[in-house]
């Protein structure tokens, strides 16, 4: 679940007002990861790039803001 969330968030694009511009694309990329997890024979149309799979830690200070 953590990786699917990471893929979703790493792909998200926002406009200057904070509106999401590519929700469906993010949703599809995360769903592809989940499907690949449960169906090992599933092949992606576009393989995941390293930056899509990168996990970003959250600091303890962020929880206190």
C-alpha positions as a Markdown table, in Angstrom:
| # | Residue | x | y | z |
|---|---|---|---|---|
| 1 | Unk | 0.0 | 0.0 | 0.0 |
| 2 | Unk | 2.9 | 2.3 | 0.8 |
| 3 | Unk | 4.4 | 1.9 | -2.6 |
| 4 | Unk | 1.0 | 2.5 | -4.4 |
| 5 | Unk | 0.6 | 5.7 | -2.4 |
| 6 | Unk | 4.2 | 6.7 | -3.2 |
| 7 | Unk | 3.6 | 6.1 | -7.0 |
| 8 | Unk | 0.4 | 8.1 | -6.8 |
| 9 | Unk | 2.0 | 11.1 | -5.0 |
| 10 | Unk | 5.2 | 11.1 | -7.0 |
| 11 | Unk | 3.2 | 11.5 | -10.2 |
| 12 | Unk | 0.8 | 14.1 | -9.1 |
| 13 | Unk | 0.8 | 17.5 | -10.8 |
| 14 | Unk | -0.8 | 20.6 | -9.3 |
| 15 | Unk | -1.6 | 24.0 | -10.8 |
| 16 | Unk | -0.7 | 27.3 | -9.1 |
| 17 | Unk | -3.9 | 27.1 | -7.0 |
| 18 | Unk | -3.3 | 23.6 | -5.8 |
| 19 | Unk | -5.8 | 21.8 | -8.1 |
| 20 | Unk | -4.8 | 18.3 | -9.2 |
| 21 | Unk | -4.3 | 18.2 | -13.0 |
| 22 | Unk | -3.7 | 14.5 | -13.6 |
| 23 | Unk | -5.7 | 12.5 | -11.0 |
| 24 | Unk | -6.7 | 9.7 | -13.3 |
| 25 | Unk | -3.1 | 9.2 | -14.5 |
| 26 | Unk | -1.9 | 8.9 | -10.9 |
| 27 | Unk | -4.7 | 6.5 | -10.1 |
| 28 | Unk | -3.9 | 4.3 | -13.1 |
| 29 | Unk | -0.1 | 4.2 | -12.3 |
| 30 | Unk | -0.9 | 3.2 | -8.7 |
| 31 | Unk | -3.4 | 0.6 | -9.8 |
| 32 | Unk | -0.9 | -0.9 | -12.2 |
| 33 | Unk | 1.5 | -1.4 | -9.3 |
| 34 | Unk | -1.2 | -3.1 | -7.3 |
| 35 | Unk | -2.2 | -5.3 | -10.2 |
| 36 | Unk | 1.4 | -6.3 | -10.8 |
| 37 | Unk | 1.7 | -7.2 | -7.1 |
| 38 | Unk | -1.2 | -9.7 | -7.3 |
| 39 | Unk | -0.7 | -10.8 | -10.9 |
| 40 | Unk | 3.1 | -11.5 | -11.4 |
| 41 | Unk | 2.5 | -12.2 | -15.1 |
| 42 | Unk | 1.0 | -8.7 | -15.6 |
| 43 | Unk | 3.3 | -6.5 | -17.8 |
| 44 | Unk | 3.2 | -2.8 | -17.7 |
| 45 | Unk | 2.7 | -0.7 | -20.9 |
| 46 | Unk | 5.3 | 1.7 | -19.4 |
| 47 | Unk | 7.7 | 0.4 | -16.8 |
| 48 | Unk | 8.0 | 2.4 | -13.6 |
| 49 | Unk | 10.9 | 4.8 | -13.4 |
| 50 | Unk | 13.1 | 5.1 | -10.4 |
| 51 | Unk | 11.6 | 8.5 | -9.3 |
| 52 | Unk | 8.1 | 7.0 | -9.3 |
| 53 | Unk | 9.1 | 4.4 | -6.8 |
| 54 | Unk | 11.0 | 6.7 | -4.5 |
| 55 | Unk | 9.8 | 6.8 | -0.9 |
| 56 | Unk | 10.0 | 10.1 | 0.9 |
| 57 | Unk | 10.2 | 9.9 | 4.7 |
| 58 | Unk | 8.0 | 12.1 | 6.9 |
| 59 | Unk | 9.8 | 13.8 | 9.8 |
| 60 | Unk | 8.4 | 13.7 | 13.4 |
| 61 | Unk | 8.3 | 17.5 | 13.2 |
| 62 | Unk | 5.8 | 17.3 | 10.3 |
| 63 | Unk | 3.3 | 15.5 | 12.6 |
| 64 | Unk | 3.4 | 18.3 | 15.1 |
| 65 | Unk | 2.5 | 21.1 | 12.7 |
